[in-house]
Amino acid sequence: MSDKEDEFFAIIRNGFQSIVSELDAYLSKKVETTEQVVNRTYDLNKVEWTPKKGDKGEYEMAKAGIDYQALLQDLKAHNGRMTIQGYYVWLFPNGDAVGRKPSRK
């Protein structure tokens, strides 16, 4: 190979190494953020709930907030539904909202 080809391939290699390094840094931050949310405790009363009425009666729906994100991760870990803090809580089928209603005793 000529010196120009060597230089060209060295530039390409350095570019790829930079890209891989940036991707590693990005993915590390993303994983840390997800772990922080999963390990975070939450209070259902701090989630912003909106009253709704459906075919099966009244319930509340949430779509955002810090406690909502932690709740969402917990629900995903429990196959989309669980009973917690006196409420039956579920993830809507399209995954964009969470519902709750008092649990039956």
Beta strands, then each sheet from edge to edge (+ up, - down):
strand 1: 50-54
strand 2: 57-62
strand 3: 81-84
strand 4: 87-91
strand 5: 98-102
sheet 1: 1+ 2- 5+ 4- 3+
end
